[in-house]
Amino acid sequence: MNTMAESMAMTAPAAPARRIGEVILEVRNISLAFGGVKALSDISFDVREHEIRAIIGPNGAGKSSMLNCINGVYTPQQGSITFRGQTFAHMNSRQVAEMGVARTFQNLALFKGMNVIDNIMSGRNLKMKTNLFQQAIRWGAAEREETAHRAFVERIIDFLEIQAWRKTPVGRLPYGLQKRVDLGRALAMEPQVLLLDEPMAGMNVEEKQDMCRFVLDVNDEFGTTIVLIEHDMGVVMDISDRVVVLDYGRKIGDGTPDEVRANPDVIAAYLGTSH
């Protein structure tokens, strides 16, 4: 477990950590069904440390269901997930978070009446050691702890370039800035693996460019491993190291962006034969 001093070091500029490492996360033979509807059928792939791993596919392909299995929202009927050498048939969401996996969602789940600082502070919950009573009275160790956590959050705010909106209720922010706050809350957990569910959805071109830059910076400067769902093929091909392709709950492609782009099954199912 990182100390607070080590945690703060995350925010300082560092040498790029872009070297791809060993497998950190492995999904094996995952199958998931809701009644008679199969969402995922025998899906297997791995994620290497420090890489950006994209999951793509048409609507209804099972992409979000796959992330929900990884971070403990859904329990697959078959298969297992291995994280840093530990294999689980199922992990609950809190256990996943404690192990160092954070998640953003396709549909924003921010606290709209709370300001930017407090929304991002909510991502520090698992890092706090004092109890709820101590936190409520903000005395002694609790006050010192909160001060340190707020300093960490301020650095995330600086990194995401949202200083001007620090005390603005999130519900008043444009959609693109709300997406940054959502990313900031996930980063506040200091994840080893960051799951991003369509982080560019609904954005204009300029907002997408900004979000791409932040994703790459998180990966480069912090060494955070990223698993990314995204519909914008230009974004996927530009920033991903490897891509896994799903279609109707089945895996139909897996490899580098160039390999996936040339895969005839992917062309037919997702990119379109005209490409």
N, C-alpha and C positions, 0 to 999 in steps of 0.2 A: 504494500500500500504506500503510495507516495505521501511524503510529509507535505505540510503547507508550503514550506520553502521550495521544495521540489516542484510543487504544483505551480507556484508563481513563475518558475523558470520557463514554463510553457509559453509565456507571453513574450519572452525576449526573442529577438531575431536569432536564428540559429542556422547552422550550415544545413543545406538541403538534405533531407533524409529520404531521398527518392529511390534508394537502392531497394529492390524488391527482395524480400526475405523468404523464409520457409512458410509452409501452410500454417495459417493461424486459425482458420475456420473451415470445417469440412461438413458438407451436407451429404448424407448417404441415404439413397433410396426412400426419399420422403414421399408419402402418399397421404392425401387429405381429401375427405369427402364430406359433403353436407347432405345427409339423406342419400338420395340416389345420384346426386350430382358430384362428379369427380372434379375437384379444383386442381389437384396435383397428382400426377401418376409417376411414381418411381423416379423422382428427380434427384440427381447427384451432381455436385460440383464443389470446388474448393476455392478458397480465398487466401491469397498470400499476403504476408505482412507488408504494409506500406503501399500496396497497390490500390488502384481504383478499378473496382470490378463492377461492370454494368450488367443489369438484368433488363432485357427488352422483350417486347412482344406486343401483339395487338390487344385491344381492350378485351378483358375476360380471359387473358392467357394464364393468369395465376400469379402474377408478379407480386402484388401486395400480399396475397395469401402466403407466398414464400417468405417474405419479410416477417409476417405475423407468426410464422412457425419458428423463425430464428429467434425472435425476441420474446417468445413465450405467450403471445396473445392467443394463438391457436395451438391445439394439441394434435399432431398428426397421428393417423391410425397406424402408420408403418414408418420405419426408418429411424435414423438417429442423427444427432448433431454433435460434432466434436469441436470444442473450443480450447485451444492451447493444451491439447493432449488429453482433455477430460471429455468423455463421451456421455451424452444424455439422451434418453428417449424423449424427455420433455423437460424444459426449464420454465419456471414461472417468470413473469416480467421483472419482479424485484430481484430475483436471483441473477437474471441476465444483466440488469443494470449494475448490480454490485460487482459482477465479473468484468465490467468495462465495455459493455455494448450499449450505445445510445441510439435513439431513433427519432426522426422527424416523420410527420404524417402528411399524406396527400391533402387532407382537409385539416386546416389549421385548428389546433386545440389550445390556443393561448387563452389567458385570463384577460378578456377584453377590457375590463374595468380597472385593471392594475397597470401601473406604468412599466416602461421598458426594463428598468433596473429590477423591479420586483419579479417580473416574469422570468428574467434570466436567473435571478437568485433562487427561484424555485428549483432550478436544475442542480443546486448545491445541496439539496436536502439530504442526500445519502452521505455527504461528506461531513455533516455536522455531528459532533459528538455529544454536545450538551442536550439535556432533555427539554421537552416542550415547556415546562414550567420555567426553567432557567432562561430559555429563549424569550418567553413572554415578559419577564421582568428586566431582561437585558442588564444583568449585573455580573460583575466579576468575569469568570471564564467565558460565559455566554456572550458578554459584550465584546471581549477580545476576539472571540471566534467570529462573531458576525462582522466585525471590522475587517478582519483578514479576508473573509469570503467576499465582502463588498468590494474590497480592493481588487480581488481576482476578477469579479464581474465587470468592474470598470475597465479593466484591460481588454476583456472580450469586446466590450462596447467600442473601445478605441480601434481594435482590430477590424471590426465590422463597419466602422465609419458611421456609427449612429449616435455620436455624442450629442448632437443637437436635439435628439428626441429622448434623452435619458429619462426624463420625468413626465413624458407624454403618455397618457393612457393608450394602450396598444390598439384599442378599437378605433382610435382616431387616425391611425397611420394608414398610408397607402398600402395596397396589398404587397408590393415588392418589399417594403420595409418590414411588414409583418413576417414575411418569409425569413428575413435576416434575423429577426428576434427569435423565431423558432429555431434557426440554426444556432444562435447564441445560447439558447437554453440547453440544447444538446451538448454544445461544447463545454458548458459549465460543469458537466458530469466528468470531464476529462476522459473521454472514451478512448479505448484502444481500437475499437471498431465502431464506425459511424454508419448507420443505415439511413439513407436518404430516399424518401418516397416522393418522386416527382418534384424535386426542389425548384424547378423552373416553370412548373405548370402555371398558366395564366399570366405569365410575365411578358412584357414587351421586349424588344430586341436589346435595348440598353440594360434593362434589369437582368436579362439572361446573361449578358456579358459580365456584369458585376458579380452575379452569383457563381458563374464559372470561375472567375478569378478567386473568389473566396474559397471555393471547394479545392482548387489547386493549391492555394496557399496553406490551407489546413493540412492537406496531404504532404506538401513539401516541407513546411516549416515545423510542423508538430509531429510528422511521421505517422499521422493517423491513417489507419486502413479504412477505406470507404467502399461501401456497397451501395450502388446507385441505381434506382429505377428512373428512367427518363424516356419520354416519347420523342424528343427532338433528336433526330438521328445525327444531325450535324454536331450537336453537343456530345453525344455518345462517342462518335468516331474521333472527335478531337481530343477528349480528355481521358478516355478509358485505356487501361492496359490490356484488359481482357473483357470479353462480352459473352454472356450466356443468353440464349434465345429460347423463350417459351412460346408454345402455341397450343391453346386448348388444354393446358395443364401438362403438356409433354415437353421435354427438352428436344429441340430440333437443331441446335447449333451451339458451339462452344469454342472459343479461340480468340485470337487477336482481332482487332477491328477489321483488318484487311482480310483475314480468313473468313470472318462472318459475312463481310460484304460480298465475298465471292461464293458463298454457300448457296447452291440452287434452292434448297429447301427454305432457307431464310428469305431469299428473293421472292419466292412464290407466296410464302405465308405472310410476310411482313413488309418487305420493301416494295413489293409489287413487281410483276414480270416486266413492266415497261422500263424498269431500271436496269 
